[in-house]
Amino acid sequence: MKSIRIKVKPNAKVSSLQETATGPWLVQIKSPPVDGKANQELISLLSTHFGCPKSAVFIKSGKGSRLKLVQIDL
């Protein structure tokens, strides 16, 4: 189990994931922050990056915020 802090930027041109040396990961998402679309794309992007199923990625806090705490069951 791994917990990571993430800063999300929705409405980006390209979806990307960057790990920073200090502070939260920076994630750019194409989807708008409407009806949970950005959170769904975030979960999909993280599951692909870490090679785990989508059901193993859980947003612990910050579902309605740009700063999130995500738990990944590896």
C-alpha positions as a Markdown table, in Angstrom:
| # | Residue | x | y | z |
|---|---|---|---|---|
| 1 | Met | 0.0 | 0.0 | 0.0 |
| 2 | Lys | 1.4 | 3.4 | -1.0 |
| 3 | Ser | 0.0 | 6.9 | -0.3 |
| 4 | Ile | 0.9 | 9.8 | -2.5 |
| 5 | Arg | 0.0 | 13.5 | -2.5 |
| 6 | Ile | -1.1 | 14.8 | -5.9 |
| 7 | Lys | -1.7 | 18.3 | -7.3 |
| 8 | Val | -4.1 | 18.1 | -10.3 |
| 9 | Lys | -4.4 | 20.5 | -13.1 |
| 10 | Pro | -7.6 | 19.8 | -15.1 |
| 11 | Asn | -8.3 | 21.0 | -18.7 |
| 12 | Ala | -4.7 | 20.4 | -19.9 |
| 13 | Lys | -3.8 | 19.8 | -23.5 |
| 14 | Val | -2.0 | 16.5 | -22.7 |
| 15 | Ser | -2.5 | 14.1 | -19.7 |
| 16 | Ser | 0.8 | 13.7 | -17.9 |
| 17 | Leu | 2.2 | 12.5 | -14.5 |
| 18 | Gln | 5.4 | 14.0 | -12.9 |
| 19 | Glu | 7.0 | 13.0 | -9.7 |
| 20 | Thr | 8.7 | 15.9 | -7.9 |
| 21 | Ala | 11.7 | 15.7 | -5.5 |
| 22 | Thr | 9.8 | 17.4 | -2.8 |
| 23 | Gly | 6.1 | 18.0 | -2.5 |
| 24 | Pro | 3.2 | 16.5 | -4.3 |
| 25 | Trp | 3.2 | 14.8 | -7.7 |
| 26 | Leu | 2.1 | 17.0 | -10.5 |
| 27 | Val | -0.7 | 15.5 | -12.7 |
| 28 | Gln | -2.2 | 17.2 | -15.7 |
| 29 | Ile | -5.6 | 15.9 | -16.8 |
| 30 | Lys | -7.4 | 16.5 | -20.1 |
| 31 | Ser | -10.8 | 16.1 | -18.5 |
| 32 | Pro | -12.7 | 19.0 | -17.0 |
| 33 | Pro | -13.5 | 18.9 | -13.2 |
| 34 | Val | -17.2 | 18.2 | -13.9 |
| 35 | Asp | -19.2 | 15.2 | -12.6 |
| 36 | Gly | -16.0 | 13.4 | -11.4 |
| 37 | Lys | -14.5 | 13.1 | -14.9 |
| 38 | Ala | -11.2 | 14.4 | -13.8 |
| 39 | Asn | -11.0 | 12.0 | -10.8 |
| 40 | Gln | -11.9 | 9.1 | -13.1 |
| 41 | Glu | -9.1 | 10.0 | -15.5 |
| 42 | Leu | -6.7 | 10.5 | -12.6 |
| 43 | Ile | -7.5 | 7.0 | -11.4 |
| 44 | Ser | -7.0 | 5.6 | -14.9 |
| 45 | Leu | -3.7 | 7.4 | -15.3 |
| 46 | Leu | -2.3 | 6.2 | -12.0 |
| 47 | Ser | -3.4 | 2.6 | -12.5 |
| 48 | Thr | -1.6 | 2.6 | -15.9 |
| 49 | His | 1.5 | 4.2 | -14.4 |
| 50 | Phe | 1.8 | 1.8 | -11.4 |
| 51 | Gly | 0.6 | -1.3 | -13.3 |
| 52 | Cys | -2.3 | -2.1 | -11.1 |
| 53 | Pro | -6.1 | -2.4 | -11.6 |
| 54 | Lys | -8.3 | 0.8 | -11.3 |
| 55 | Ser | -9.9 | -0.8 | -8.2 |
| 56 | Ala | -6.5 | -0.6 | -6.4 |
| 57 | Val | -6.4 | 3.2 | -6.7 |
| 58 | Phe | -8.5 | 5.1 | -4.1 |
| 59 | Ile | -8.8 | 8.9 | -3.5 |
| 60 | Lys | -8.6 | 9.2 | 0.3 |
| 61 | Ser | -9.1 | 12.9 | 0.5 |
| 62 | Gly | -9.6 | 15.9 | -1.8 |
| 63 | Lys | -12.2 | 14.5 | -4.2 |
| 64 | Gly | -13.4 | 18.1 | -4.9 |
| 65 | Ser | -10.0 | 19.7 | -4.6 |
| 66 | Arg | -6.9 | 20.1 | -6.7 |
| 67 | Leu | -4.8 | 18.7 | -3.8 |
| 68 | Lys | -5.5 | 15.0 | -3.2 |
| 69 | Leu | -4.2 | 12.2 | -1.1 |
| 70 | Val | -4.4 | 8.9 | -3.1 |
| 71 | Gln | -3.9 | 5.4 | -1.8 |
| 72 | Ile | -2.6 | 2.7 | -4.2 |
| 73 | Asp | -2.7 | -1.0 | -3.3 |
| 74 | Leu | 0.3 | -2.5 | -5.1 |
